[in-house]
Amino acid sequence: MHLFRSKPTTTTTTTEAEAMDLGPVVQIPIAQCPEGYTAIENAALDATQQATHDALRAHVDTIMVASDHDYYESEKGFLTSATLNRYLRARKWDLEASKAMLENTIKWRRDFRPEQLDPDYIRPEAETGKMYFNGYDKCGRPIWIMQPRNQNSKDGERQVKHIVFCLERGIRLMPKGVEKIIILIDFKDAAAAHNPSLATSKKFLDILGSHYPERLGAAFIIKSPWFFHASFKLVAPFIDPVTKAKIKFVRDSDKPKEEGSNTNSDLVDLVDYISADQLECPYGGNFNFQFNIDAYWSALLQATGNPYKTIDYM
């Protein structure tokens, strides 16, 4: 299974940012949210919603593992009021549908233990920087950057675990009051061969939608090639309408506005969502970042736990 397929790469003695004289290169990612962010708050529950929440809580309490089970602390930390509300919102406050969805995730987490994935096992997938976290948007949401051109693996099982590892680490990067991430998918230098298969795309969406509901704030598509639009049309029917509305295409700064692949009204500018000091130079910011696996991995584990950290999911 290939989320991103491999493509020969070339190396140069200087980065594009250096050639543009954007200052010294930084290899340590931004893994702590700056002050001054404006978190997006959920509306307070009304009486009916609170009653539904309480009913779901009562049900969950009957199916949790025993307090002497080795997974009890992790499961208790996951099953917070905030988690229950995310599942209820995802199922539009339908109690039975929420029960079924949450039970499915509880069973999956007991088997998969996503928060305990071994960083040493995952690291080979992260070596080239095909997926990494760096910076926060104006709402305090961690930025998950994906670069298909840097695919380096054909190990389908580890690719899926890498995705889950990133989701769990992204949650641990969230500051107080924040419960979502944003994704930047950078298709620069991508060829048709990089395009994820329909099965792979569905697998990613299934993991995100089934086990991490209400965790996606927005997905920004950068330098989207023609073949992505073709695949998007195939995948779109499988995407929840609320999730589909979160997918935004970024205006290509290298092209005049009239030459964009979509109409101007369809395109957005990243600087409207992310402050320049949190945004890498190629995307219109002034953070001159260069991915280095040693520096990145050390910073990520320091911020999110080495080998892992048990938390209360907010």
Contacts in CASP RR format, 6 or more apart in sequence:
PFRMAT RR
TARGET T0000
AUTHOR 0000-0000-0000
METHOD contacts of the structure
MODEL  1
MHLFRSKPTTTTTTTEAEAMDLGPVVQIPIAQCPEGYTAIENAALDATQQ
ATHDALRAHVDTIMVASDHDYYESEKGFLTSATLNRYLRARKWDLEASKA
MLENTIKWRRDFRPEQLDPDYIRPEAETGKMYFNGYDKCGRPIWIMQPRN
QNSKDGERQVKHIVFCLERGIRLMPKGVEKIIILIDFKDAAAAHNPSLAT
SKKFLDILGSHYPERLGAAFIIKSPWFFHASFKLVAPFIDPVTKAKIKFV
RDSDKPKEEGSNTNSDLVDLVDYISADQLECPYGGNFNFQFNIDAYWSAL
LQATGNPYKTIDYM
1 156 0 8 1.000
1 157 0 8 1.000
1 159 0 8 1.000
1 160 0 8 1.000
1 197 0 8 1.000
1 199 0 8 1.000
1 200 0 8 1.000
1 203 0 8 1.000
2 151 0 8 1.000
2 153 0 8 1.000
2 154 0 8 1.000
2 156 0 8 1.000
2 159 0 8 1.000
2 196 0 8 1.000
2 197 0 8 1.000
2 200 0 8 1.000
3 151 0 8 1.000
3 159 0 8 1.000
3 163 0 8 1.000
3 196 0 8 1.000
3 200 0 8 1.000
3 204 0 8 1.000
4 130 0 8 1.000
4 146 0 8 1.000
4 147 0 8 1.000
4 148 0 8 1.000
4 149 0 8 1.000
4 150 0 8 1.000
4 151 0 8 1.000
4 194 0 8 1.000
4 196 0 8 1.000
5 148 0 8 1.000
5 151 0 8 1.000
5 193 0 8 1.000
5 194 0 8 1.000
5 195 0 8 1.000
5 196 0 8 1.000
6 151 0 8 1.000
6 152 0 8 1.000
6 153 0 8 1.000
6 154 0 8 1.000
7 149 0 8 1.000
7 151 0 8 1.000
7 189 0 8 1.000
7 190 0 8 1.000
7 191 0 8 1.000
7 193 0 8 1.000
7 194 0 8 1.000
9 149 0 8 1.000
9 150 0 8 1.000
15 25 0 8 1.000
15 290 0 8 1.000
16 282 0 8 1.000
17 23 0 8 1.000
17 25 0 8 1.000
17 281 0 8 1.000
17 282 0 8 1.000
17 288 0 8 1.000
17 290 0 8 1.000
18 25 0 8 1.000
20 281 0 8 1.000
22 281 0 8 1.000
22 286 0 8 1.000
22 288 0 8 1.000
23 288 0 8 1.000
24 288 0 8 1.000
25 288 0 8 1.000
25 289 0 8 1.000
25 290 0 8 1.000
26 287 0 8 1.000
26 288 0 8 1.000
26 289 0 8 1.000
26 290 0 8 1.000
27 289 0 8 1.000
27 290 0 8 1.000
27 291 0 8 1.000
27 292 0 8 1.000
27 295 0 8 1.000
27 296 0 8 1.000
28 295 0 8 1.000
28 296 0 8 1.000
28 299 0 8 1.000
29 132 0 8 1.000
29 133 0 8 1.000
29 134 0 8 1.000
29 135 0 8 1.000
29 289 0 8 1.000
29 295 0 8 1.000
29 296 0 8 1.000
29 299 0 8 1.000
29 300 0 8 1.000
30 134 0 8 1.000
30 135 0 8 1.000
30 136 0 8 1.000
30 278 0 8 1.000
30 287 0 8 1.000
31 133 0 8 1.000
31 134 0 8 1.000
31 135 0 8 1.000
31 173 0 8 1.000
31 299 0 8 1.000
31 300 0 8 1.000
31 302 0 8 1.000
31 303 0 8 1.000
31 304 0 8 1.000
32 303 0 8 1.000
33 135 0 8 1.000
33 136 0 8 1.000
33 140 0 8 1.000
33 142 0 8 1.000
33 173 0 8 1.000
33 174 0 8 1.000
33 175 0 8 1.000
33 178 0 8 1.000
34 136 0 8 1.000
34 277 0 8 1.000
34 278 0 8 1.000
37 136 0 8 1.000
37 137 0 8 1.000
37 138 0 8 1.000
37 139 0 8 1.000
37 140 0 8 1.000
37 175 0 8 1.000
37 178 0 8 1.000
38 138 0 8 1.000
38 139 0 8 1.000
38 140 0 8 1.000
39 139 0 8 1.000
39 140 0 8 1.000
39 175 0 8 1.000
39 176 0 8 1.000
39 177 0 8 1.000
39 178 0 8 1.000
40 139 0 8 1.000
40 178 0 8 1.000
40 180 0 8 1.000
41 177 0 8 1.000
42 85 0 8 1.000
42 89 0 8 1.000
45 53 0 8 1.000
45 85 0 8 1.000
48 93 0 8 1.000
49 88 0 8 1.000
49 93 0 8 1.000
52 88 0 8 1.000
52 93 0 8 1.000
52 95 0 8 1.000
52 98 0 8 1.000
53 81 0 8 1.000
53 84 0 8 1.000
53 85 0 8 1.000
53 88 0 8 1.000
55 95 0 8 1.000
56 84 0 8 1.000
56 87 0 8 1.000
56 88 0 8 1.000
56 95 0 8 1.000
56 98 0 8 1.000
56 99 0 8 1.000
56 102 0 8 1.000
57 81 0 8 1.000
57 84 0 8 1.000
59 99 0 8 1.000
60 79 0 8 1.000
60 84 0 8 1.000
60 102 0 8 1.000
60 106 0 8 1.000
63 103 0 8 1.000
63 106 0 8 1.000
64 72 0 8 1.000
64 75 0 8 1.000
64 76 0 8 1.000
64 79 0 8 1.000
65 71 0 8 1.000
65 72 0 8 1.000
65 75 0 8 1.000
65 110 0 8 1.000
66 72 0 8 1.000
69 75 0 8 1.000
71 110 0 8 1.000
71 113 0 8 1.000
73 310 0 8 1.000
74 109 0 8 1.000
74 113 0 8 1.000
74 115 0 8 1.000
74 116 0 8 1.000
74 310 0 8 1.000
75 106 0 8 1.000
75 109 0 8 1.000
75 110 0 8 1.000
77 310 0 8 1.000
77 311 0 8 1.000
77 312 0 8 1.000
77 313 0 8 1.000
78 109 0 8 1.000
78 115 0 8 1.000
78 313 0 8 1.000
79 106 0 8 1.000
80 312 0 8 1.000
80 313 0 8 1.000
80 314 0 8 1.000
82 179 0 8 1.000
82 313 0 8 1.000
82 314 0 8 1.000
83 102 0 8 1.000
83 313 0 8 1.000
84 98 0 8 1.000
84 102 0 8 1.000
86 179 0 8 1.000
86 213 0 8 1.000
86 214 0 8 1.000
86 215 0 8 1.000
87 98 0 8 1.000
87 101 0 8 1.000
87 102 0 8 1.000
87 105 0 8 1.000
87 213 0 8 1.000
87 214 0 8 1.000
88 95 0 8 1.000
88 98 0 8 1.000
89 213 0 8 1.000
89 214 0 8 1.000
90 98 0 8 1.000
90 101 0 8 1.000
90 209 0 8 1.000
90 213 0 8 1.000
90 214 0 8 1.000
91 97 0 8 1.000
91 98 0 8 1.000
91 101 0 8 1.000
101 210 0 8 1.000
101 213 0 8 1.000
104 210 0 8 1.000
104 211 0 8 1.000
105 210 0 8 1.000
105 211 0 8 1.000
108 210 0 8 1.000
108 211 0 8 1.000
109 211 0 8 1.000
112 164 0 8 1.000
114 164 0 8 1.000
114 165 0 8 1.000
114 167 0 8 1.000
114 168 0 8 1.000
114 211 0 8 1.000
115 168 0 8 1.000
115 308 0 8 1.000
115 309 0 8 1.000
115 310 0 8 1.000
115 311 0 8 1.000
116 307 0 8 1.000
116 308 0 8 1.000
117 161 0 8 1.000
117 164 0 8 1.000
117 165 0 8 1.000
117 168 0 8 1.000
117 308 0 8 1.000
118 307 0 8 1.000
119 165 0 8 1.000
119 297 0 8 1.000
119 301 0 8 1.000
119 306 0 8 1.000
119 307 0 8 1.000
119 308 0 8 1.000
120 307 0 8 1.000
121 158 0 8 1.000
121 161 0 8 1.000
122 158 0 8 1.000
122 161 0 8 1.000
122 162 0 8 1.000
122 165 0 8 1.000
123 293 0 8 1.000
123 297 0 8 1.000
124 152 0 8 1.000
124 153 0 8 1.000
124 158 0 8 1.000
125 131 0 8 1.000
125 152 0 8 1.000
125 153 0 8 1.000
125 155 0 8 1.000
125 158 0 8 1.000
125 159 0 8 1.000
125 161 0 8 1.000
125 162 0 8 1.000
126 132 0 8 1.000
126 162 0 8 1.000
126 293 0 8 1.000
126 296 0 8 1.000
126 297 0 8 1.000
127 152 0 8 1.000
127 293 0 8 1.000
128 150 0 8 1.000
128 151 0 8 1.000
128 152 0 8 1.000
128 291 0 8 1.000
128 293 0 8 1.000
129 147 0 8 1.000
129 150 0 8 1.000
129 291 0 8 1.000
129 293 0 8 1.000
129 296 0 8 1.000
130 146 0 8 1.000
130 147 0 8 1.000
130 148 0 8 1.000
130 150 0 8 1.000
130 151 0 8 1.000
130 152 0 8 1.000
131 144 0 8 1.000
131 145 0 8 1.000
131 146 0 8 1.000
131 147 0 8 1.000
131 162 0 8 1.000
131 163 0 8 1.000
131 166 0 8 1.000
132 144 0 8 1.000
132 145 0 8 1.000
132 291 0 8 1.000
132 296 0 8 1.000
132 300 0 8 1.000
133 142 0 8 1.000
133 143 0 8 1.000
133 144 0 8 1.000
133 145 0 8 1.000
133 166 0 8 1.000
133 169 0 8 1.000
133 170 0 8 1.000
133 173 0 8 1.000
133 300 0 8 1.000
134 143 0 8 1.000
134 145 0 8 1.000
134 280 0 8 1.000
134 287 0 8 1.000
134 289 0 8 1.000
135 142 0 8 1.000
135 143 0 8 1.000
135 274 0 8 1.000
135 278 0 8 1.000
135 279 0 8 1.000
135 287 0 8 1.000
136 142 0 8 1.000
136 143 0 8 1.000
136 175 0 8 1.000
136 274 0 8 1.000
136 278 0 8 1.000
137 143 0 8 1.000
137 182 0 8 1.000
137 273 0 8 1.000
137 274 0 8 1.000
137 275 0 8 1.000
137 278 0 8 1.000
138 273 0 8 1.000
138 274 0 8 1.000
138 275 0 8 1.000
139 178 0 8 1.000
139 180 0 8 1.000
140 174 0 8 1.000
140 175 0 8 1.000
140 178 0 8 1.000
141 174 0 8 1.000
141 178 0 8 1.000
141 180 0 8 1.000
141 181 0 8 1.000
141 182 0 8 1.000
141 217 0 8 1.000
142 170 0 8 1.000
142 173 0 8 1.000
142 174 0 8 1.000
142 181 0 8 1.000
142 182 0 8 1.000
143 181 0 8 1.000
143 182 0 8 1.000
143 183 0 8 1.000
143 184 0 8 1.000
143 274 0 8 1.000
143 278 0 8 1.000
143 279 0 8 1.000
144 166 0 8 1.000
144 170 0 8 1.000
144 181 0 8 1.000
144 182 0 8 1.000
144 183 0 8 1.000
144 184 0 8 1.000
145 183 0 8 1.000
145 184 0 8 1.000
145 186 0 8 1.000
145 280 0 8 1.000
146 183 0 8 1.000
146 184 0 8 1.000
146 185 0 8 1.000
146 186 0 8 1.000
147 186 0 8 1.000
147 188 0 8 1.000
148 185 0 8 1.000
148 186 0 8 1.000
148 187 0 8 1.000
148 190 0 8 1.000
148 194 0 8 1.000
148 196 0 8 1.000
149 188 0 8 1.000
149 189 0 8 1.000
149 190 0 8 1.000
149 194 0 8 1.000
151 194 0 8 1.000
153 159 0 8 1.000
160 203 0 8 1.000
160 207 0 8 1.000
163 204 0 8 1.000
163 207 0 8 1.000
164 207 0 8 1.000
167 181 0 8 1.000
167 207 0 8 1.000
167 208 0 8 1.000
167 212 0 8 1.000
167 215 0 8 1.000
168 304 0 8 1.000
168 308 0 8 1.000
169 300 0 8 1.000
169 304 0 8 1.000
170 181 0 8 1.000
170 304 0 8 1.000
171 181 0 8 1.000
171 215 0 8 1.000
171 311 0 8 1.000
171 313 0 8 1.000
172 303 0 8 1.000
172 304 0 8 1.000
172 305 0 8 1.000
172 309 0 8 1.000
172 311 0 8 1.000
173 303 0 8 1.000
173 304 0 8 1.000
174 180 0 8 1.000
174 181 0 8 1.000
174 314 0 8 1.000
176 314 0 8 1.000
177 314 0 8 1.000
179 214 0 8 1.000
179 215 0 8 1.000
179 314 0 8 1.000
180 214 0 8 1.000
180 215 0 8 1.000
180 216 0 8 1.000
180 217 0 8 1.000
181 215 0 8 1.000
181 216 0 8 1.000
181 217 0 8 1.000
182 216 0 8 1.000
182 217 0 8 1.000
182 218 0 8 1.000
182 219 0 8 1.000
182 220 0 8 1.000
182 273 0 8 1.000
183 216 0 8 1.000
183 218 0 8 1.000
183 219 0 8 1.000
183 220 0 8 1.000
184 220 0 8 1.000
184 222 0 8 1.000
184 270 0 8 1.000
184 283 0 8 1.000
185 219 0 8 1.000
185 220 0 8 1.000
185 221 0 8 1.000
185 222 0 8 1.000
186 222 0 8 1.000
186 223 0 8 1.000
186 282 0 8 1.000
186 283 0 8 1.000
187 194 0 8 1.000
187 221 0 8 1.000
187 222 0 8 1.000
187 223 0 8 1.000
187 224 0 8 1.000
187 225 0 8 1.000
187 228 0 8 1.000
188 222 0 8 1.000
188 223 0 8 1.000
188 282 0 8 1.000
190 223 0 8 1.000
190 225 0 8 1.000
190 228 0 8 1.000
192 225 0 8 1.000
192 227 0 8 1.000
195 227 0 8 1.000
195 228 0 8 1.000
195 231 0 8 1.000
196 204 0 8 1.000
196 231 0 8 1.000
198 231 0 8 1.000
198 234 0 8 1.000
198 235 0 8 1.000
201 231 0 8 1.000
201 235 0 8 1.000
202 235 0 8 1.000
202 238 0 8 1.000
205 235 0 8 1.000
205 238 0 8 1.000
205 239 0 8 1.000
205 243 0 8 1.000
208 215 0 8 1.000
208 216 0 8 1.000
209 240 0 8 1.000
209 243 0 8 1.000
216 243 0 8 1.000
216 246 0 8 1.000
217 246 0 8 1.000
218 246 0 8 1.000
218 247 0 8 1.000
218 248 0 8 1.000
218 273 0 8 1.000
219 246 0 8 1.000
219 247 0 8 1.000
219 248 0 8 1.000
220 248 0 8 1.000
220 249 0 8 1.000
220 250 0 8 1.000
220 268 0 8 1.000
220 270 0 8 1.000
220 273 0 8 1.000
221 228 0 8 1.000
221 247 0 8 1.000
221 248 0 8 1.000
221 249 0 8 1.000
221 250 0 8 1.000
222 250 0 8 1.000
222 252 0 8 1.000
222 270 0 8 1.000
222 283 0 8 1.000
223 250 0 8 1.000
223 252 0 8 1.000
224 249 0 8 1.000
224 261 0 8 1.000
226 261 0 8 1.000
229 261 0 8 1.000
232 247 0 8 1.000
236 244 0 8 1.000
239 247 0 8 1.000
248 268 0 8 1.000
249 261 0 8 1.000
249 262 0 8 1.000
249 266 0 8 1.000
249 267 0 8 1.000
249 268 0 8 1.000
250 267 0 8 1.000
250 268 0 8 1.000
250 269 0 8 1.000
250 270 0 8 1.000
250 283 0 8 1.000
251 257 0 8 1.000
251 260 0 8 1.000
251 264 0 8 1.000
251 267 0 8 1.000
251 268 0 8 1.000
251 269 0 8 1.000
252 259 0 8 1.000
252 260 0 8 1.000
252 261 0 8 1.000
253 284 0 8 1.000
257 264 0 8 1.000
257 267 0 8 1.000
258 264 0 8 1.000
260 267 0 8 1.000
270 279 0 8 1.000
270 283 0 8 1.000
270 284 0 8 1.000
270 285 0 8 1.000
271 279 0 8 1.000
271 284 0 8 1.000
271 285 0 8 1.000
274 283 0 8 1.000
274 285 0 8 1.000
276 284 0 8 1.000
276 285 0 8 1.000
276 286 0 8 1.000
276 287 0 8 1.000
277 285 0 8 1.000
277 286 0 8 1.000
277 287 0 8 1.000
278 287 0 8 1.000
279 285 0 8 1.000
279 286 0 8 1.000
279 287 0 8 1.000
280 287 0 8 1.000
280 288 0 8 1.000
280 289 0 8 1.000
281 287 0 8 1.000
281 288 0 8 1.000
281 289 0 8 1.000
301 307 0 8 1.000
END
